[in-house]
Amino acid sequence: MQTEAITLIRKPIGALTPDMFEPVMQAVPELADGQVLLRVKLLSIDPYQRGLLDESPMTGAPVAVGAVMSGRGIGEVLQSRAPSWDVGDLALGEVGWREHSVVPVAGLQRIVKSPMPLSHNLGVLGFPAITAWLGLETIGFPTAGECVLVSSAAGAVGSAVGQIAKARGARVIGIAGGTRKLSLLRDTLGFDAAVDYRAERDLAAALKLVAPNGLDLYFDNVGEQMLDAAFSVLNNAGRVLLCGHIASYDDTFKADTGPRHYREIMNRRWRVQGFVVRDHMARFAEARKALVDLVESGRLQPVVTRIEGLRNAPVALCGLLNGHHVGKTFVELA
Ligand SMILES: NC(=O)c1ccc[n+]([C@@H]2O[C@H](COP(=O)([O-])OP(=O)(O)OC[C@H]3O[C@@H](n4cnc5c(N)ncnc54)[C@H](OP(=O)(O)O)[C@@H]3O)[C@@H](O)[C@H]2O)c1
């Protein structure tokens, strides 16, 4: 049996472009014991995939030139040589950018069939929202009356952070790029204020206007200048949760320097803490249960960008990195 896959043909130096990938036909390997053959239905498109194209990714194994692009997704079992996995079961795991994928069941998560859209398992009930919920639960702790800022606020993680913080009674401000995203945040998702970082010459001044009493928590998905601007309005004893630094994902060759604002972190008693969701896997089930409750009660609205067709996966990843999408980006295969 042959299947279509998307391979990397050139490593990016700086920005990623879709022409660095190409579709190929490949033979599907025979199943070994403990493996299933999946027909891939949805591919998750995520910022960490940009890092997989570097020589030494922070997360996961690097993708070599000529190899199929790595990526997580949901597939339906077509054949099984694993006990307790049957034809028709749905599974989430590392499937790669291909139509059919042979995978060991050890790394798979079973998807319980439900009336909710399958894509919820990648977004509002999946990794991004679990990241948001656990980040707030373990480090952020927003409480009623506090002021919370989140960057990349219209994205998969950010849109969940804002809505969950709001459900906990906080005042929520989002930073995002463009008027369409600002309107989504304020008019649909119930953010109290939103700032368009692409339109503001002085982001710190714009933040001071919408947070006149300062920030208590900054959930950082972006890093660099956005982190600087957030520091400038952070209250004494404020918290900063470092979740991502997408502003520097293309700067493969730029070495980290020591922390800036070092003296202020001490003098103002700030707590700045990195967060990696995989450290909290023992609490994923608890997080998912809480997210189901938030979704069912209407306090957490799903936001998605759906792109059709395996061949559009490179465009989907580049679009995500360039800020063209809102919410959770996924590719739906025919
Ligand atoms: N620590 C963890 O365990 C963990 C887990 C999951 C995700 N993450 C991180 O969380 C962040 C959000 O992930 P996500 O999946 O929800 O992605 P996302 O926010 O849905 O998509 C990425 C967004 O980043 C923004 N962006 C890109 N380049 C930017 C730049 N130079 N400056 C400012 N904004 C920029 C764009 O939005 P705009 O249009 O608003 O610019 C883009 O839409 C990423 O940094 C990701 O790596 C961390």
Ligand as a Chemical Component Dictionary entry (heavy atoms), coordinates in Angstrom:
data_LIG
# 
_chem_comp.id                   LIG 
_chem_comp.type                 NON-POLYMER 
_chem_comp.pdbx_formal_charge   0 
_chem_comp.three_letter_code    LIG 
# 
loop_
_chem_comp_atom.comp_id 
_chem_comp_atom.atom_id 
_chem_comp_atom.alt_atom_id 
_chem_comp_atom.type_symbol 
_chem_comp_atom.charge 
_chem_comp_atom.model_Cartn_x 
_chem_comp_atom.model_Cartn_y 
_chem_comp_atom.model_Cartn_z 
_chem_comp_atom.pdbx_ordinal 
LIG N1  N1  N 0  5.541  25.633 27.707 1  
LIG C1  C1  C 0  4.715  24.723 27.202 2  
LIG O1  O1  O 0  4.560  23.633 27.723 3  
LIG C2  C2  C 0  3.965  25.066 25.941 4  
LIG C3  C3  C 0  2.931  24.240 25.446 5  
LIG C4  C4  C 0  2.238  24.648 24.302 6  
LIG C5  C5  C 0  2.589  25.843 23.678 7  
LIG N2  N2  N 1  3.616  26.590 24.183 8  
LIG C6  C6  C 0  3.966  27.892 23.604 9  
LIG O2  O2  O 0  2.852  28.734 23.771 10 
LIG C7  C7  C 0  2.850  29.710 22.736 11 
LIG C8  C8  C 0  1.496  29.716 22.041 12 
LIG O3  O3  O 0  1.314  28.459 21.395 13 
LIG P1  P1  P 0  0.003  28.193 20.538 14 
LIG O4  O4  O 0  0.012  26.775 20.135 15 
LIG O5  O5  O -1 -1.153 28.736 21.261 16 
LIG O6  O6  O 0  0.271  29.090 19.257 17 
LIG P2  P2  P 0  -0.643 30.272 18.742 18 
LIG O7  O7  O 0  -0.610 31.361 19.766 19 
LIG O8  O8  O 0  -1.968 29.735 18.334 20 
LIG O9  O9  O 0  0.059  30.711 17.401 21 
LIG C9  C9  C 0  1.208  31.442 17.336 22 
LIG C10 C10 C 0  0.917  32.960 17.386 23 
LIG O10 O10 O 0  2.086  33.620 17.844 24 
LIG C11 C11 C 0  2.012  34.963 17.461 25 
LIG N3  N3  N 0  3.330  35.406 17.016 26 
LIG C12 C12 C 0  4.120  34.842 16.093 27 
LIG N4  N4  N 0  5.277  35.537 15.963 28 
LIG C13 C13 C 0  5.198  36.555 16.827 29 
LIG C14 C14 C 0  6.057  37.618 17.166 30 
LIG N5  N5  N 0  7.266  37.763 16.596 31 
LIG N6  N6  N 0  5.663  38.489 18.107 32 
LIG C15 C15 C 0  4.459  38.337 18.694 33 
LIG N7  N7  N 0  3.587  37.359 18.419 34 
LIG C16 C16 C 0  3.958  36.468 17.503 35 
LIG C17 C17 C 0  1.024  35.057 16.303 36 
LIG O11 O11 O 0  -0.105 35.769 16.770 37 
LIG P3  P3  P 0  -0.270 37.360 16.545 38 
LIG O12 O12 O 0  -1.046 37.520 15.311 39 
LIG O13 O13 O 0  -1.015 37.815 17.721 40 
LIG O14 O14 O 0  1.095  37.917 16.367 41 
LIG C18 C18 C 0  0.645  33.607 16.057 42 
LIG O15 O15 O 0  -0.683 33.464 15.655 43 
LIG C19 C19 C 0  4.014  29.379 21.816 44 
LIG O16 O16 O 0  5.113  30.171 22.211 45 
LIG C20 C20 C 0  4.270  27.921 22.118 46 
LIG O17 O17 O 0  5.573  27.540 21.813 47 
LIG C21 C21 C 0  4.294  26.225 25.296 48 
# 
loop_
_chem_comp_bond.comp_id 
_chem_comp_bond.atom_id_1 
_chem_comp_bond.atom_id_2 
_chem_comp_bond.value_order 
_chem_comp_bond.pdbx_ordinal 
LIG N1  C1  SING 1  
LIG C1  O1  DOUB 2  
LIG C1  C2  SING 3  
LIG C2  C3  SING 4  
LIG C2  C21 DOUB 5  
LIG C3  C4  DOUB 6  
LIG C4  C5  SING 7  
LIG C5  N2  DOUB 8  
LIG N2  C6  SING 9  
LIG N2  C21 SING 10 
LIG C6  O2  SING 11 
LIG C6  C20 SING 12 
LIG O2  C7  SING 13 
LIG C7  C8  SING 14 
LIG C7  C19 SING 15 
LIG C8  O3  SING 16 
LIG O3  P1  SING 17 
LIG P1  O4  DOUB 18 
LIG P1  O5  SING 19 
LIG P1  O6  SING 20 
LIG O6  P2  SING 21 
LIG P2  O7  DOUB 22 
LIG P2  O8  SING 23 
LIG P2  O9  SING 24 
LIG O9  C9  SING 25 
LIG C9  C10 SING 26 
LIG C10 O10 SING 27 
LIG C10 C18 SING 28 
LIG O10 C11 SING 29 
LIG C11 N3  SING 30 
LIG C11 C17 SING 31 
LIG N3  C12 SING 32 
LIG N3  C16 SING 33 
LIG C12 N4  DOUB 34 
LIG N4  C13 SING 35 
LIG C13 C14 SING 36 
LIG C13 C16 DOUB 37 
LIG C14 N5  SING 38 
LIG C14 N6  DOUB 39 
LIG N6  C15 SING 40 
LIG C15 N7  DOUB 41 
LIG N7  C16 SING 42 
LIG C17 O11 SING 43 
LIG C17 C18 SING 44 
LIG O11 P3  SING 45 
LIG P3  O12 DOUB 46 
LIG P3  O13 SING 47 
LIG P3  O14 SING 48 
LIG C18 O15 SING 49 
LIG C19 O16 SING 50 
LIG C19 C20 SING 51 
LIG C20 O17 SING 52 
# 
